[in-house]
Amino acid sequence: MTKTAGDALSIGELAKRSGATVATIRFYESKGLVQSTRTVGGTRMFPRHALRRVSMVRLGVRFGIPLADIAAMFDSLPVDRAPSRADWQRISNAWNTHVEERLATLTRMRDQLTDCIGCGCLSLGTCSLLNPEDELAGDGAGPQRVLPS
């Protein structure tokens, strides 16, 4: 018997074709990023277009897009059919904005790190990262002067 375009994929087939592990696909399903139906025997079956969703999630994660942001974007996609080219273009544009913001943050961090290493802590009076007496404690954990505000 040959498969038709409307056939569903088992979780194993989806994992093999997407390059994700079965556990990863289960995790994505638990986060609402992909949806499955169950057979009488309890096997998860995914629509073919879930392959595109899993691929897009993996790509988004690789670009540093938080899963919550990916899920928010996916909320606007149809669940009963494969997303259109326009749907993917809209997501791509939004993710491009995120990547540009991340690049700006990384560039700022690189420049601050270069300044810090260059000073050799001999100019603490002008150090942009100096935090005397833990003045930034109220702003929360992390490198507050380097993180974007």
TIVEXGU-960911 format. One record per atom (N, C-alpha, C): chain; x, y, z; atom name; residue number from 0. Coordinates in Angstrom, 3 decimals, padded with zeros to 6 digits. Example, Ala and Ser with C-alpha at 12.3 -4.5 7.8 and 13.67 -1.06 7.14 Angstrom:
% residues 2
- A	013.190	-005.690	007.800	N	0
- A	012.300	-004.500	007.800	CA	0
- A	013.200	-003.300	007.800	C	0
- A	012.850	-002.250	007.080	N	1
- A	013.670	-001.060	007.140	CA	1
- A	012.900	000.030	007.870	C	1
***
This chain:
% residues 149
- A	000.842	-001.173	000.000	N	0
- A	000.000	000.000	000.000	CA	0
- A	000.890	001.241	000.000	C	0
- A	000.621	002.173	-000.883	N	1
- A	001.409	003.401	-000.938	CA	1
- A	000.702	004.486	-000.155	C	1
- A	001.499	005.379	000.378	N	2
- A	000.943	006.477	001.170	CA	2
- A	000.464	007.572	000.246	C	2
- A	-000.579	008.257	000.668	N	3
- A	-001.078	009.411	-000.067	CA	3
- A	-000.684	010.670	000.675	C	3
- A	-000.863	011.806	000.031	N	4
- A	-000.478	013.086	000.645	CA	4
- A	-001.252	013.356	001.922	C	4
- A	-002.438	012.736	002.075	N	5
- A	-003.241	012.979	003.262	CA	5
- A	-002.889	012.087	004.433	C	5
- A	-001.987	011.137	004.226	N	6
- A	-001.621	010.231	005.313	CA	6
- A	-000.923	010.968	006.435	C	6
- A	-001.120	010.458	007.643	N	7
- A	-000.456	011.023	008.815	CA	7
- A	000.884	010.325	009.023	C	7
- A	001.733	010.954	009.814	N	8
- A	003.040	010.399	010.145	CA	8
- A	003.039	009.944	011.597	C	8
- A	003.641	008.799	011.836	N	9
- A	003.828	008.378	013.225	CA	9
- A	004.887	009.275	013.841	C	9
- A	004.986	009.257	015.155	N	10
- A	005.982	010.089	015.828	CA	10
- A	007.395	009.677	015.412	C	10
- A	007.604	008.388	015.185	N	11
- A	008.909	007.910	014.728	CA	11
- A	009.247	008.419	013.337	C	11
- A	008.249	008.391	012.439	N	12
- A	008.473	008.903	011.084	CA	12
- A	008.739	010.406	011.110	C	12
- A	007.965	011.115	011.928	N	13
- A	008.159	012.561	012.040	CA	13
- A	009.557	012.876	012.583	C	13
- A	009.974	012.098	013.566	N	14
- A	011.312	012.303	014.133	CA	14
- A	012.384	012.049	013.076	C	14
- A	012.261	010.957	012.374	N	15
- A	013.263	010.600	011.364	CA	15
- A	013.329	011.651	010.261	C	15
- A	012.187	012.084	009.784	N	16
- A	012.163	013.029	008.665	CA	16
- A	012.561	014.444	009.072	C	16
- A	012.316	014.821	010.337	N	17
- A	012.633	016.184	010.777	CA	17
- A	014.024	016.307	011.385	C	17
- A	014.595	015.168	011.794	N	18
- A	015.894	015.213	012.469	CA	18
- A	015.782	015.474	013.958	C	18
- A	014.560	015.591	014.466	N	19
- A	014.341	015.780	015.898	CA	19
- A	014.191	014.406	016.550	C	19
- A	014.413	014.350	017.840	N	20
- A	014.203	013.089	018.541	CA	20
- A	012.717	012.936	018.866	C	20
- A	012.317	011.713	019.154	N	21
- A	010.939	011.449	019.559	CA	21
- A	010.620	012.253	020.822	C	21
- A	011.555	012.291	021.759	N	22
- A	011.339	013.053	022.998	CA	22
- A	011.139	014.537	022.703	C	22
- A	011.881	015.063	021.755	N	23
- A	011.742	016.476	021.390	CA	23
- A	010.367	016.735	020.804	C	23
- A	009.894	015.837	019.959	N	24
- A	008.568	016.012	019.364	CA	24
- A	007.490	015.930	020.445	C	24
- A	007.645	015.021	021.384	N	25
- A	006.691	014.961	022.504	CA	25
- A	006.707	016.277	023.287	C	25
- A	007.899	016.821	023.501	N	26
- A	008.023	018.101	024.209	CA	26
- A	007.327	019.203	023.412	C	26
- A	007.582	019.276	022.111	N	27
- A	006.931	020.283	021.274	CA	27
- A	005.414	020.134	021.341	C	27
- A	004.945	018.897	021.342	N	28
- A	003.507	018.666	021.440	CA	28
- A	002.972	019.161	022.783	C	28
- A	003.719	018.921	023.858	N	29
- A	003.275	019.370	025.183	CA	29
- A	003.206	020.896	025.264	C	29
- A	003.986	021.576	024.436	N	30
- A	003.990	023.048	024.401	CA	30
- A	003.001	023.595	023.370	C	30
- A	002.276	022.703	022.674	N	31
- A	001.279	023.133	021.699	CA	31
- A	001.855	023.538	020.361	C	31
- A	003.111	023.214	020.103	N	32
- A	003.742	023.599	018.836	CA	32
- A	003.330	022.685	017.685	C	32
- A	003.013	021.443	017.992	N	33
- A	002.476	020.485	017.022	CA	33
- A	001.335	019.736	017.695	C	33
- A	000.451	019.209	016.880	N	34
- A	-000.688	018.476	017.419	CA	34
- A	-000.766	017.107	016.766	C	34
- A	-001.222	016.143	017.539	N	35
- A	-001.393	014.788	017.014	CA	35
- A	-002.771	014.280	017.372	C	35
- A	-003.122	013.203	016.722	N	36
- A	-004.298	012.442	017.109	CA	36
- A	-003.786	011.080	017.534	C	36
- A	-004.619	010.329	018.221	N	37
- A	-004.223	009.003	018.689	CA	37
- A	-005.011	007.936	017.956	C	37
- A	-004.316	006.862	017.632	N	38
- A	-004.994	005.703	017.058	CA	38
- A	-005.689	004.957	018.192	C	38
- A	-006.459	003.956	017.827	N	39
- A	-007.131	003.128	018.831	CA	39
- A	-006.097	002.511	019.767	C	39
- A	-004.933	002.177	019.237	N	40
- A	-003.870	001.593	020.049	CA	40
- A	-003.052	002.610	020.829	C	40
- A	-003.361	003.917	020.681	N	41
- A	-002.667	004.950	021.434	CA	41
- A	-001.460	005.555	020.744	C	41
- A	-001.208	005.175	019.511	N	42
- A	-000.064	005.721	018.774	CA	42
- A	-000.358	007.156	018.346	C	42
- A	000.604	008.033	018.568	N	43
- A	000.462	009.413	018.107	CA	43
- A	000.614	009.438	016.590	C	43
- A	-000.290	010.139	015.932	N	44
- A	-000.214	010.326	014.490	CA	44
- A	-000.294	011.823	014.207	C	44
- A	000.648	012.307	013.419	N	45
- A	000.754	013.731	013.122	CA	45
- A	000.401	013.981	011.663	C	45
- A	-000.284	015.080	011.382	N	46
- A	-000.533	015.435	009.985	CA	46
- A	000.800	015.728	009.296	C	46
- A	000.839	015.518	007.999	N	47
- A	002.094	015.732	007.260	CA	47
- A	002.663	017.132	007.461	C	47
- A	001.782	018.121	007.578	N	48
- A	002.300	019.496	007.725	CA	48
- A	002.984	019.713	009.067	C	48
- A	002.862	018.782	009.998	N	49
- A	003.608	018.893	011.261	CA	49
- A	005.107	018.848	011.001	C	49
- A	005.502	018.203	009.922	N	50
- A	006.921	018.160	009.548	CA	50
- A	007.453	019.573	009.337	C	50
- A	006.674	020.411	008.686	N	51
- A	007.096	021.803	008.479	CA	51
- A	007.156	022.554	009.798	C	51
- A	006.190	022.316	010.664	N	52
- A	006.192	022.990	011.955	CA	52
- A	007.420	022.594	012.783	C	52
- A	007.700	021.301	012.837	N	53
- A	008.863	020.849	013.612	CA	53
- A	010.136	021.454	013.027	C	53
- A	010.231	021.484	011.721	N	54
- A	011.412	022.078	011.077	CA	54
- A	011.535	023.555	011.413	C	54
- A	010.405	024.269	011.419	N	55
- A	010.445	025.693	011.745	CA	55
- A	010.792	025.921	013.211	C	55
- A	010.293	025.056	014.098	N	56
- A	010.644	025.195	015.514	CA	56
- A	012.141	025.006	015.681	C	56
- A	012.667	023.962	015.055	N	57
- A	014.101	023.687	015.180	CA	57
- A	014.925	024.847	014.624	C	57
- A	014.483	025.417	013.523	N	58
- A	015.180	026.556	012.935	CA	58
- A	015.104	027.770	013.859	C	58
- A	013.911	028.039	014.381	N	59
- A	013.750	029.167	015.300	CA	59
- A	014.630	029.031	016.529	C	59
- A	014.660	027.831	017.105	N	60
- A	015.510	027.587	018.280	CA	60
- A	016.970	027.819	017.919	C	60
- A	017.351	027.375	016.750	N	61
- A	018.747	027.554	016.312	CA	61
- A	019.106	029.032	016.183	C	61
- A	018.115	029.854	015.813	N	62
- A	018.340	031.295	015.702	CA	62
- A	018.176	032.012	017.028	C	62
- A	017.906	031.262	018.093	N	63
- A	017.784	031.865	019.411	CA	63
- A	016.403	032.412	019.726	C	63
- A	015.410	032.007	018.970	N	64
- A	014.045	032.455	019.230	CA	64
- A	013.498	031.628	020.393	C	64
- A	013.044	032.251	021.459	N	65
- A	012.487	031.495	022.583	CA	65
- A	011.249	030.689	022.158	C	65
- A	011.082	029.512	022.736	N	66
- A	009.937	028.670	022.395	CA	66
- A	008.609	029.400	022.606	C	66
- A	008.532	030.227	023.614	N	67
- A	007.293	030.983	023.864	CA	67
- A	006.977	031.897	022.680	C	67
- A	007.995	032.510	022.092	N	68
- A	007.781	033.373	020.925	CA	68
- A	007.386	032.546	019.706	C	68
- A	007.990	031.382	019.551	N	69
- A	007.629	030.492	018.446	CA	69
- A	006.172	030.064	018.599	C	69
- A	005.790	029.692	019.813	N	70
- A	004.411	029.274	020.071	CA	70
- A	003.435	030.409	019.766	C	70
- A	003.794	031.632	020.144	N	71
- A	002.919	032.781	019.889	CA	71
- A	002.725	032.984	018.388	C	71
- A	003.784	032.839	017.633	N	72
- A	003.675	032.960	016.172	CA	72
- A	002.819	031.839	015.590	C	72
- A	003.008	030.637	016.108	N	73
- A	002.264	029.491	015.601	CA	73
- A	000.777	029.587	015.923	C	73
- A	000.409	030.370	016.940	N	74
- A	-001.003	030.531	017.279	CA	74
- A	-001.804	031.118	016.118	C	74
- A	-001.131	031.866	015.247	N	75
- A	-001.829	032.490	014.123	CA	75
- A	-001.875	031.582	012.885	C	75
- A	-001.269	030.415	012.964	N	76
- A	-001.248	029.504	011.825	CA	76
- A	-002.448	028.562	011.850	C	76
- A	-002.881	028.135	010.672	N	77
- A	-003.982	027.167	010.623	CA	77
- A	-003.523	025.824	011.185	C	77
- A	-004.421	025.138	011.893	N	78
- A	-004.052	023.835	012.456	CA	78
- A	-004.502	022.687	011.568	C	78
- A	-005.376	022.965	010.600	N	79
- A	-005.941	021.906	009.780	CA	79
- A	-005.296	021.766	008.405	C	79
- A	-004.296	022.579	008.126	N	80
- A	-003.621	022.511	006.826	CA	80
- A	-002.209	023.066	006.962	C	80
- A	-001.440	022.840	005.931	N	81
- A	-000.085	023.385	005.922	CA	81
- A	-000.156	024.907	005.800	C	81
- A	000.690	025.615	006.518	N	82
- A	000.722	027.077	006.391	CA	82
- A	001.118	027.489	004.975	C	82
- A	000.620	028.626	004.565	N	83
- A	000.922	029.138	003.230	CA	83
- A	002.282	029.828	003.211	C	83
- A	002.743	030.149	002.027	N	84
- A	003.994	030.900	001.878	CA	84
- A	003.885	032.248	002.590	C	84
- A	002.717	032.879	002.516	N	85
- A	002.515	034.174	003.192	CA	85
- A	002.618	034.015	004.712	C	85
- A	002.082	032.902	005.246	N	86
- A	002.197	032.641	006.684	CA	86
- A	003.661	032.547	007.085	C	86
- A	004.434	031.775	006.354	N	87
- A	005.852	031.596	006.685	CA	87
- A	006.618	032.889	006.513	C	87
- A	006.252	033.688	005.503	N	88
- A	006.935	034.968	005.283	CA	88
- A	006.717	035.910	006.455	C	88
- A	005.500	035.933	006.986	N	89
- A	005.186	036.774	008.140	CA	89
- A	006.027	036.364	009.348	C	89
- A	006.139	035.059	009.572	N	90
- A	006.949	034.562	010.684	CA	90
- A	008.416	034.888	010.456	C	90
- A	008.875	034.703	009.243	N	91
- A	010.265	034.993	008.918	CA	91
- A	010.593	036.461	009.181	C	91
- A	009.705	037.352	008.798	N	92
- A	009.935	038.784	009.040	CA	92
- A	010.019	039.091	010.528	C	92
- A	009.136	038.486	011.304	N	93
- A	009.165	038.720	012.756	CA	93
- A	010.443	038.171	013.360	C	93
- A	010.850	036.992	012.937	N	94
- A	012.067	036.395	013.470	CA	94
- A	013.289	037.182	013.029	C	94
- A	013.250	037.746	011.844	N	95
- A	014.364	038.561	011.374	CA	95
- A	014.554	039.766	012.296	C	95
- A	013.453	040.361	012.731	N	96
- A	013.531	041.473	013.675	CA	96
- A	014.207	041.015	014.967	C	96
- A	013.816	039.845	015.456	N	97
- A	014.420	039.298	016.677	CA	97
- A	015.926	039.079	016.482	C	97
- A	016.308	038.523	015.347	N	98
- A	017.728	038.257	015.077	CA	98
- A	018.507	039.573	014.999	C	98
- A	017.930	040.596	014.376	N	99
- A	018.591	041.907	014.295	CA	99
- A	018.791	042.500	015.690	C	99
- A	017.777	042.380	016.556	N	100
- A	017.908	042.879	017.926	CA	100
- A	018.991	042.111	018.677	C	100
- A	019.033	040.826	018.454	N	101
- A	020.048	039.993	019.110	CA	101
- A	021.449	040.360	018.626	C	101
- A	021.578	040.619	017.329	N	102
- A	022.872	041.046	016.786	CA	102
- A	023.323	042.362	017.410	C	102
- A	022.385	043.298	017.562	N	103
- A	022.727	044.587	018.174	CA	103
- A	023.186	044.387	019.617	C	103
- A	022.504	043.524	020.354	N	104
- A	022.891	043.243	021.742	CA	104
- A	024.271	042.611	021.789	C	104
- A	024.506	041.624	020.933	N	105
- A	025.809	040.949	020.915	CA	105
- A	026.924	041.908	020.515	C	105
- A	026.651	042.799	019.579	N	106
- A	027.657	043.782	019.168	CA	106
- A	027.993	044.715	020.331	C	106
- A	026.949	045.179	021.034	N	107
- A	027.172	046.045	022.200	CA	107
- A	027.981	045.305	023.268	C	107
- A	027.642	044.038	023.508	N	108
- A	028.374	043.244	024.500	CA	108
- A	029.833	043.069	024.086	C	108
- A	030.066	042.794	022.803	N	109
- A	031.436	042.635	022.310	CA	109
- A	032.235	043.910	022.514	C	109
- A	031.621	045.049	022.199	N	110
- A	032.318	046.322	022.347	CA	110
- A	032.619	046.619	023.810	C	110
- A	031.684	046.323	024.698	N	111
- A	031.912	046.547	026.122	CA	111
- A	032.976	045.603	026.652	C	111
- A	032.963	044.365	026.186	N	112
- A	033.969	043.407	026.616	CA	112
- A	035.355	043.837	026.139	C	112
- A	035.436	044.316	024.906	N	113
- A	036.710	044.796	024.379	CA	113
- A	037.223	045.967	025.210	C	113
- A	036.314	046.894	025.568	N	114
- A	036.714	048.022	026.413	CA	114
- A	037.197	047.521	027.768	C	114
- A	036.491	046.552	028.326	N	115
- A	036.825	046.031	029.651	CA	115
- A	038.187	045.330	029.627	C	115
- A	038.395	044.481	028.642	N	116
- A	039.673	043.770	028.548	CA	116
- A	040.790	044.768	028.259	C	116
- A	040.489	045.762	027.430	N	117
- A	041.490	046.765	027.076	CA	117
- A	041.942	047.604	028.252	C	117
- A	041.039	047.844	029.215	N	118
- A	041.419	048.693	030.341	CA	118
- A	042.267	047.933	031.353	C	118
- A	042.134	046.627	031.395	N	119
- A	042.913	045.838	032.345	CA	119
- A	042.610	046.192	033.785	C	119
- A	041.437	046.762	034.022	N	120
- A	040.994	047.171	035.364	CA	120
- A	041.953	048.168	036.002	C	120
- A	042.632	048.940	035.172	N	121
- A	043.509	049.980	035.695	CA	121
- A	042.792	051.327	035.741	C	121
- A	041.609	051.367	035.153	N	122
- A	040.870	052.635	035.126	CA	122
- A	039.477	052.436	035.710	C	122
- A	039.423	051.945	036.950	N	123
- A	038.130	051.661	037.560	CA	123
- A	037.257	052.902	037.697	C	123
- A	037.850	054.053	037.686	N	124
- A	037.062	055.279	037.768	CA	124
- A	036.211	055.524	036.535	C	124
- A	036.604	054.965	035.392	N	125
- A	035.851	055.180	034.152	CA	125
- A	035.275	053.886	033.579	C	125
- A	035.412	052.798	034.281	N	126
- A	034.941	051.495	033.782	CA	126
- A	033.422	051.499	033.633	C	126
- A	032.942	051.145	032.440	N	127
- A	031.497	051.147	032.195	CA	127
- A	030.795	049.975	032.858	C	127
- A	031.543	048.978	033.307	N	128
- A	030.937	047.802	033.927	CA	128
- A	031.041	047.809	035.443	C	128
- A	031.717	048.819	036.006	N	129
- A	031.917	048.903	037.447	CA	129
- A	030.578	049.001	038.183	C	129
- A	030.475	048.311	039.288	N	130
- A	029.252	048.298	040.076	CA	130
- A	029.632	048.429	041.553	C	130
- A	030.088	049.613	041.956	N	131
- A	030.538	049.759	043.348	CA	131
- A	029.401	049.531	044.333	C	131
- A	029.728	048.840	045.399	N	132
- A	028.791	048.562	046.482	CA	132
- A	027.486	047.934	045.990	C	132
- A	027.566	047.182	044.914	N	133
- A	026.429	046.428	044.379	CA	133
- A	025.212	047.322	044.130	C	133
- A	025.434	048.487	043.515	N	134
- A	024.364	049.440	043.245	CA	134
- A	023.265	048.864	042.358	C	134
- A	023.593	047.875	041.550	N	135
- A	022.618	047.326	040.616	CA	135
- A	021.850	046.135	041.174	C	135
- A	022.024	045.823	042.433	N	136
- A	021.368	044.655	043.022	CA	136
- A	019.851	044.712	042.854	C	136
- A	019.292	045.886	042.934	N	137
- A	017.841	046.036	042.805	CA	137
- A	017.319	045.759	041.409	C	137
- A	018.200	045.740	040.418	N	138
- A	017.790	045.495	039.036	CA	138
- A	017.738	044.016	038.695	C	138
- A	018.122	043.163	039.622	N	139
- A	018.056	041.715	039.370	CA	139
- A	019.420	041.132	039.043	C	139
- A	019.417	039.820	038.895	N	140
- A	020.660	039.098	038.641	CA	140
- A	021.160	039.357	037.221	C	140
- A	022.427	039.107	037.018	N	141
- A	023.017	039.200	035.689	CA	141
- A	023.810	040.460	035.472	C	141
- A	024.463	040.547	034.342	N	142
- A	025.302	041.693	034.008	CA	142
- A	024.439	042.872	033.555	C	142
- A	023.900	043.619	034.505	N	143
- A	022.896	044.647	034.225	CA	143
- A	023.377	045.757	033.302	C	143
- A	024.638	046.072	033.338	N	144
- A	025.120	047.152	032.472	CA	144
- A	025.333	046.671	031.035	C	144
- A	025.367	045.377	030.846	N	145
- A	025.584	044.836	029.499	CA	145
- A	024.264	044.439	028.861	C	145
- A	023.318	043.978	029.656	N	146
- A	022.028	043.543	029.121	CA	146
- A	021.253	044.735	028.585	C	146
- A	020.452	044.509	027.523	N	147
- A	019.643	045.619	026.991	CA	147
- A	018.594	046.040	028.010	C	147
- A	018.283	047.307	028.011	N	148
- A	017.300	047.811	028.980	CA	148
- A	015.909	047.785	028.422	C	148
***
